[in-house]
């Protein structure tokens, strides 16, 4: 399932929720990490990111 967020440079970004390995709060918003050292920082607060990543496709 893909989830849409806004990256720190204000560009819409879609991520595959199944590939997320770690989430942390940073000054700019929330850092979402994936395998192989990849990450993106989004402006949404951590609680919203977690809620949206955990949402089932039919919600």
C-alpha positions as CSV (number, residue, x, y, z in Angstrom):
1,X,0.0,0.0,0.0
2,X,1.3,3.4,-0.9
3,X,0.9,6.4,1.5
4,X,1.2,10.0,0.4
5,X,3.2,12.5,2.5
6,X,4.8,15.9,2.0
7,X,8.6,15.9,2.0
8,X,10.6,18.6,3.8
9,X,11.1,20.4,0.5
10,X,7.2,20.5,0.1
11,X,7.1,17.9,-2.7
12,X,4.3,15.3,-2.6
13,X,5.9,11.9,-1.9
14,X,4.4,8.4,-2.0
15,X,6.0,5.6,0.0
16,X,5.4,1.9,0.2
17,X,4.3,1.3,3.7
18,X,5.5,-2.3,3.7
19,X,9.1,-1.1,3.2
20,X,9.3,1.2,6.3
21,X,11.8,-0.1,8.9
22,X,12.1,2.8,11.3
23,X,10.4,6.1,12.1
24,X,11.8,8.9,14.2
25,X,10.9,12.4,15.1
26,X,13.3,15.2,13.9
27,X,13.2,19.0,14.0
28,X,11.9,19.2,10.4
29,X,9.1,16.6,11.0
30,X,9.4,12.9,10.8
31,X,12.2,10.8,9.3
32,X,11.0,7.6,7.6
33,X,13.7,5.0,7.0
34,X,13.8,2.1,4.6
35,X,16.2,-0.7,4.0
36,X,19.7,-0.1,2.5
37,X,20.2,3.2,4.3
38,X,17.5,5.1,2.5
39,X,15.3,7.6,4.3
40,X,13.0,10.6,3.7
41,X,12.0,13.4,6.0
42,X,8.4,14.5,5.8
43,X,6.7,17.5,7.4
44,X,3.8,15.5,9.0
45,X,4.2,14.9,12.8
46,X,5.2,11.4,13.9
47,X,1.8,10.4,15.3
48,X,0.1,11.2,12.0
49,X,2.7,9.2,10.1
50,X,2.2,6.2,12.3
51,X,-1.6,6.4,12.0
52,X,-1.5,6.7,8.2
53,X,1.0,3.9,7.8
54,X,-1.1,1.6,10.0
55,X,-4.3,2.4,8.2
56,X,-5.8,-0.6,6.3
57,X,-6.4,-0.1,2.6
58,X,-10.2,-0.1,3.0
59,X,-10.3,2.5,5.8
